[in-house]
Amino acid sequence: MKRIVIFASGSGSNAENLIEFFHNSDNASVIQVLTNNPHAKVLERAKRLKVSALSFNKIALSQTHDVLNILKASRPDLIVLAGFLWKFPENILKAFPNMVINVHPALLPKYGGKGMYGMHVHEAIVANKETETGITIHYVNEHYDEGAIIFQAKCNLMPSDSAQDVANKIHKLEMEHFPKVVASLLV
């Protein structure tokens, strides 16, 4: 059985979708959710879905080996960033090479980099009058949103679309494709 650890910072809708997708799987399961936000809704979702969940601070992630040691004890086959907003530390990337992936709410390389997350991305897309956008699932490296692209899915935009309309379209793409791509990486 393959083991998935999810990192999230907020509401955790992608985390919940992944947990539910793998709930009855014979191949993989989400064994743990880790968050940098002790008030994140993802903690409630994980508890309700009976998945171990822990919160940590910046010191535990980047200045000590606390989070790294938690991961080593968990022995994940894949680490999934699902709305995790902090830069992922190099010591974890080195310990788990090509085992950390992220979903980004745009078609990278456009609208990536530091500060480009959530509504910031959608607002920039609307401001630039883009006619399409989408999601990018990619490996994580030491730079924001620059790891090798695994998968992209697109959606068309209307001139009348607001940032919230774009967010809704992106959410649909994430719900549909993210679990399937994760599953394909664990074969």
ZIVEN-V845609 format. One line per field, one symbol per residue. ss: DSSP state (A for helix, B for strand, O for the rest). A space follows every 50 residues. Layout:
ss = ???
//
This chain:
ss = OBBBBBBBOOOOAAAAAAAAAAOOOOOBBBBBBBBOOOOOAAAAAAAAOO OBBBBOOAAAAAAOOAAAAAAAAAOOOBBBBOOOOOOOOAAAAAAOOOOB BBBBOOOOOOOOOOOOOAAAAAAAAAAOOOOBBBBBBBBOOOOOOOOOBB BBBBBBOOOOOOAAAAAAAAAAAAAAAAAAAAAAAOO
//
